[in-house]
Amino acid sequence: MNEITEEHFMLNASFNGNMQVLRHHLYEYQKGLRHLILHTASVYLEDEIIGLLEKKGVSYLIRQASEQKINVFFGDKRCINVLREIGNKNLSNYTEEEDFILGIMLGYDRLKQCDRYLKRKVTIQPQYCTNSIPLSL
């Protein structure tokens, strides 16, 4: 019985911590620090997350990440609509361009996103991977 209680306590603490992070992300969105947030959570928190986002009037989109996890995208309606246009697919199945767009919308470093895109894109020609930009194309 003691093991079940301890397991329940640990699970509850994990869920509470996840919801605290979600509330912090929501705060950042409401203060204008971010336009789009990606929050990964347990499937068991989905109803609570939806309730909170709907109560606050925040646009969101939920995608299954795994059997036990969901990816919750929330923020500006325009960003959510872009994700809807990309379609219902796992993040690992995004094209290089979709991955790049998502990274930029999430506010990731633009130059690192460019590096990531170029590394992922297998058709890139080596002469275009230099540190200098030609003055004319």
N, C-alpha and C positions, 0 to 999 in steps of 0.2 A: 504494500500500500504506500509506503514511504517513497518508493521509486516513482510511482505514478504521480504523486504529489510534486516531487522534485521536477519531473519531466514537464508536468503541467505548468509549474512556476517558470521554468526556463522558456517554454513556448510562449507563455503570456508576456514575459519580459521582452522576448524577441519581437512579438507583434507590437507591443507598446513602443519599442525603439523605432520600428519601421514607421509607425504612424507619426512619431515625433519628427522624423526626417521628412516625411510627406508634408507635415504642417510647416516645416521650415521652408521647403520648396514652394509651397503655396504663398508663404509670406514674401519670398523673393519675387515671385510672379506679381503679386499685388503691389509691391513697391516699384515695379518696373525694371528690376534687375535682369530678368529673363523674360523672353516671349514664349518659350517652349521648354517644358521640363519632361524628362524621361525618368520615371520612378519604377523600380522593379520591386514587386511585393509578392507575398504568398497569395495563392488563390483564395485562401480563407478570409482575407481582408477585403476582397473585391466589393462586397456590399457596403462595408463601412466607408471605403474610399469613394465609391459612387455617391453615397449619401452626403459626404463632406463636400465634394466638388459641386454637386447639384445645389446644395444649400448655399454655397458661395457664388453660384452662377458662373462657374468656370467651365469652358468647353473642354472635353476630354475624349480620348479614344483608348480603348483597352484591347491589347493583343495578347494572345497566349504565348508565353516565352518557353514554357515547358509544362510538364504535367502538374507541377506544384507551384509554378511562378507565372505571374502576369507582368507585362510591361504596360504601365499607365503613362500615356502621353497626355499632358494637359497644358493649357495656356491660351494664347490668342487663337481665336476661331480661324483666322487665315492659315496659321501654321497647321492646325488640326485638319483643315480642308486639304492642304497639300498632302498630308499623310494619308488621307482617305483616297486621294487620287493615285497615290503610289500603290495602294491595294493592301489586302490582308495577307501579308506574308511575314515570315520570320525575318528578323534583322539580318541573320546570316545569309539570307537569300536576296538581299538588296543588291542591285547592280552597283557598280562603282559610282555612277552618277547619283543614284538615290542615296547611297551612303554618304557621299560628299554633301548633298543638299541637307540631309538630316543633321550631320555634324555642324554645318554652318548655322542651321536654325536653332540648334541646342546651345550655340554660343561658344563652341570649341574654337581654339586658336586657328585662325584662317590659314596661316602658313603651314601648320602641322596637318591641317586637313588637305592642303594641296600636296604635301609630301605623301600622305596616306593614299590619296587618290592616284598619284603617279606610281607609287609602289604597287598598288593593286591592279592598275591598268596594264595588262600584258602587251597591248598593241602599241605602246608609246615608243617612239623612235628615240634612240640614245642621244642623238644630237640635240634634242629639245630638253634634255635633263642637265643643263648647265646652270651655273650660278649667274650668268649674264643674260640679259634680255636683248635680242637684236633690235636695232633702231628701226629697221624696216623688215616687213615680212614678205 
